[in-house]
Amino acid sequence: MSEQSMNSIQGHWALAKMGKKVLRPGGKELTNKMINKLGITTSDKVVEFAPGLGFTANIALNHRPKTYTGVELDKKAAAILQKKINGQGRKIIVGNAAQTTLNDSSADKLYGEAMLTMQSDKDKRKIMKEAARLLRKDGLYGIHEIALIPDDIADDLKDNIRRGMSRAINVNVRPLTTNEWKQMLQEEGFEIVWVDTNPMHLLKTGRLLSDEGLWRCLKITFNILTHSKERKIILNMRKVFKQYEKYMRSIAIVAKKI
């Protein structure tokens, strides 16, 4: 972490500083389901957008793909991750998921998690277009994000949730409904293959234990209790998640390039 003001630190980095490894909205359960549905094989060229701390990268690499490329915007995160992920056919490049330097049709499987939610609708589409450019025909694209429910949720409530989450997490947050996520992917050249959801329980005790295990959960709790600035950010996040939990789900989608 840099020595920047805590007021500008995004919520997920505050959690990472406290020791949390699983930063996906649906937890490792939904991540595992998404990776399984992608069906990564030893002949696949895999690309991951915004690998962050590398939690999902390790899961994908357990399937021994032919190549793995992570596209990470944060230079420090990319440097750390490159030390963890090395070897033939494995690399991390610094770049924007909306405009990578990778070749057309150079990937068989591509995925990104907890990133599209934090983009404007325009930028969501740019990233989806880039995914479509990189994937070969019939290649698979997996996303793991936050969805608002129900699909006919009132616009004013949707706006309130987005504003509340943006203030708590210190980054612009624009989750879509399930139908909106599916429609956007379809409009950008994909066919929906699979959809699943989980409760939005990122900061609930049961999810923490499931994702992190007892020992790490205790360590995270101790760190939060002894770091007042980070504690303030995390408690604000928890408050907003609790306030709007009946209107939020985590969602994973696998779509096929057509």
Secondary structure, 3 states (H helix, E strand, C coil): CCCCCHHHCCHHHHHHHCCCCCCCCCHHHHHHHHHHHHCCCCCCEEEEECCCCCHHHHHHHCCCCCEEEEEECCHHHHHHHHHHCCCCCEEEEECECCECCCCCCCEEEEEEECCHHHCCHHHHHHHHHHHHHHEEEEEEEEEEEEEECCCCCCHHHHHHHHHHHHHHHCCCCCCEEHHHHHHHHHHCCEEEEEEEEEECCCCCHHHHHHHHCHHHHHHHHHHHHCCHHHHHHHHHHHHHHHHCHHHEEEEEEEEEEC
